[in-house]
Amino acid sequence: MSQQLAPPLPQRWFLSLRPYSLPASFVPVALTAVVSTSIDGPRIWWAFAAYAASATLLQAGTNVLNDYYDHLHGVDRPTAADQSRVIARGLVSARFMLVTGRAYFIIAITLGLMIALQRGPGFLLGGVVAVAAAFFYTARSFSLKYRGLGDLVVFITMGPLHLAMGVWATTGSVPPAALVSAFPVALLVTAILHGNNLRDRDTDRSAGVRTIANLLPLTAARALFSALAISPYPLVLLLIVSGYFEPVIGAVFLSLPFAVLIAGRVFTAATLTTLPVESAALYLCFSLLYLAGMLASGAPL
């Protein structure tokens, strides 16, 4: 890309964060706030703010270093329709991604240590697990993503672990019942990752990267994506019927047609270039309805 055609640096920096995926951090942060306000006892809101910033920076660092190491391993290729892969498209340098990615991690860890001083060694241990999972998602020497573990890691860290750490930081305790509320959104955030890996199935395989999307037969990989996109709805229905949720949470079913559209299109579309962005849009749509329902009825504690 010529210098004349290159976007301004702030725009290139923003694109380097994979902005379409950032709701994967914002939603658990918002869910933490809703759950924390329903727990009796004192709350430390500066710890919540530090957790929110730390969690967002940790995801940003993971995104940026993932792009850096994918580039290093020859995984990424520039494509006109794909708005990520900023190194391959010539928008930023590999060094820019390495330096900024490490900086996000350092700031996130510093904020986490501040919270650990308030909440104790148990919180520190949970933070170590979260940081290790983020760092080794695509580290140079050992990559969880490249060994077919990315889907599982994202489900845990961006779902129940994310919520647990946030509620713990804010209130000092984690009611087990609160963690259940993270599972519907955890399924959808995993769909974003699986959609990304399904799109990159062939290039990942040629580069020696093993993901669930290319370890499974193509039809099974597509079926898994559809299951991840649809399964939050019967799960929410089950939780309503069991009395865990109030019926108002059923507002999430307003997003079901979108989920059905994406789940079906994955079997018929000629190209899956836009699948990660579509999955992120579904995640955001579902989550806004989910959070609105919780605010209307109260968190299930």
Helices and strands as residue ranges (DSSP letters): H 9-16, G 19-21, H 23-37, H 45-72, H 94-119, H 121-135, H 150-157, H 160-171, H 176-180, H 183-199, H 201-206, H 212-215, H 218-230, H 232-241, G 247-255, H 256-268, H 275-297
